[in-house]
């Protein structure tokens, strides 16, 4: 049996990835009307949810329950879609196979990938557009020494779209780490921060060689837009 951290780092997506069967990773944020989570907390929780799934033995072990689905998803585009639920919808979604990750206020449930046109009915009926959030308190500087997912200061994206982008950035960083570095990150509870870069810092980050998310342009922003840089200390030269 393999260790949860022995999975090889995936090779770059092949040029024909769009011709392969397309899967999507569903992410569901709990959005109760009276107590919505803060935006930054939701962004960070979404990224940690993606990492939690990638490190789960159901994914990493060769005969893992979700391993085949994740492999098929990673073999094409790593699409992620964030939907929202409250009340009974959230409870019903919680009965589906998945993992719920909590932040200070946010709750995000991540599900194993599904075919692009094969969403479970409990998730398919939930809204995907218009998910936005405000901060519920001041956002302090990132704690020293932890990975930071830096947002492009020139782009405006909904909270739902940005949650998907921070998930992408965390995944790109995960792929670049060694087994030992992955294990260390997992043991920290996937400590990370999401912050918006200054314009000058953003230019340096894009040129740094750190993992960079370039959006496919399916929703909200233009194709090729650079959205997030994953600044993990272990990846700095």
N, C-alpha and C positions, 0 to 999 in steps of 0.2 A: 504494500500500500504506500502511495506517495505521501510526502509531507504536504500540507496545505500551501507551502511556499516553494514547492519544487516545479511549479508550472513554468515552462519556458516563456521568455518574453516574445510576444507575437512579432512576426516580421511585418514590415510596412504593408499596408493594404495593397493588393495587386491592382493593376490598371483596369482589369475587367471586373472590379468589385461591384459595379452597378448592374452587371449582367447576372450576378449570382442572386439566389433567393434572398429577399430583404427581410430583416427582422428589426424589431424596435424594442428598446428597454423601457417598460412603463414605470413611471415614478408618480406617486400619488401624494399630494400634500394635504394635510388636514387643515381645513379652512373654516372653522366655526365662525359664524357671523359676529358673535360678541367678543371673541378672543382670538383674532388672527395673530399669527406669529410675526415677529419683526422680519424685515426683508433679509438683512445680513444673516441672521440666524437660520432662515430657511435656505439660503444659498449654501451655507456651510454644511447644514444637515443633509442637503441633497448630495453634495460631493461625498460626504462620509457614507451615505447610503450606497452609492455606487461602489466605493472601495470595500465596504462590508460584504457586498454580494460577490465581488471578484475574489475575496479571500476566503469565502465560505467553502468548506470541504465538499459541499454538493456541486461546486463548480470546479474546484482544483483537483479533486481525485478523479482518476481515469474513468471509474465507473460511477461518478457522481450523478445524482438525479438530474441536475441542471447542466451538466458539462457539455452535452451535445448541443443544447440550445444556445449556450453562450458561445461555443466554438463557431456555430453557424452565423451568429450575430457578428462576431468579431471578424469573420471572413469577408463580410461585406462592409457597408458603412455602419459605424457605431451610432446609429440613431437612438435618441432618447426623447421621449415625449412626457411632459409633466401635465397631469390633470389634477383636479381638486375635488374634494368631497367633504361632506359634513354629516353629522348625525348618523342616521341609519345607513346612508351610502358608505360612510367610512367603516362602519361595523361590518357590513356585508363584504366590502373589499378586503377586510382583515381576515376573512375566512378563506380567501384564496392563498395558494402557496406564495410566500414572499417573506420579507424581513422588514420590520419596522424599526427605524432609527430615530432617536429623539435628540433634540438639541435643548437649549435653554427654554424655549417655548415651542419650537417647531416639532412636528411629527411628520416624517416622510416614510412611506412604505415603498420598497422597491420589489419588483416582481421579476421572475426569470423572463428572458426575451420571448416575444411572441411574433408570429408572422405579421408583416405590415398590415395585411387585410384580415387578420385572424384574432382580433382582440376578444378576450372574454366579455360576455355581455354585461357583467357587473361593472367593467371598466369602460367599455365602448360607449355607454350612455352618458358618461361623465363629461363635463365641459373641459375643453382644452384651451380655449382662447380667453384672453382678458384677465388672466390671473396676475394680479399685481398686489404689491404689499408696500406698506410704509414701515419705517423704523419705529420701534416702540420705546427706544431710549437711545442715548448717545452711543456711537460706535468708537471705541477706543483704538489706539494703535495696536497692531498685531504683536502678540507676545514674541519675544526674541527667541530665535532658534527653531520655530515651527514653520512648516511649509505655508506659503502664502499663494493663493490664487489671485493674480492681479487682473482686474477688469480694465478693458480699454476705456479710457475716459471720454472718448469721442463718440461712443455708441450709446444709443438709448434702446433698451430692450425691456420687455415686460419681465416681471419676476419669474414667471414660468419659463420663459425662454432662457433667462439667465441661469436658472437652476439647472437646466439641461447643459448649458455651456460649462458651468463649474464642474458638473459631473464628467464631461468630456476631458477637461483639463486634469482632474484628479486621475482619470484612467490613463491618460498619456504619461503622466508621471509614474504611475504604478508599473507600466510596461518597461520603463527605463531603469527601474531599480533592480538591484541584485536580490537574491532570496533573503539574505541577512537584513538588508535595508527594508524590504517589505515586512519582514517579521517584526523589526523594531517599530515600524510605523503602526502596524496592527496592534502591538502591545501598548502603544500610547492611546489607543482608542481612535486612531486616525486623526490625531490632533492636526488642525489646520485653521487658517483664517482666509476670509475673502475680503479683499479691499480694492478700492479703485485707485489705480496708479495716477500719478501726476503726468502731464503730457511729456515732460522731459524723461521721466523714468520709464514711461511706456516705450519710447523709442529705443532706449537702451535694452529693455527687456526683450523686445521683438528681435533685436540683433544679437542677443546673448547666446543663442543656441539652446535655451531651455525649452521644454515642451510648449508648443504654441497651437492653440485651437484656431483653425480657419473654417468658418462655417460654410456649409454647402449651399446656403441661400434658399432653403425650402420655405422658410417663414421669416417675416419681420425685417431681415437685413439682406444686403446684397451678397451674392455668392463670392466666396473668397475673403470675406471680412474677417480680420483678426480680432478675436473676442476676449481670450483669456490666455495668460502665460502662467504656467505652473512653476513656481519658484520653490523647489524643494532643496534644502541645504545640501543634500547628498548628491545633487546633480550639478552643483556649481563647480567649475573647474578650479 
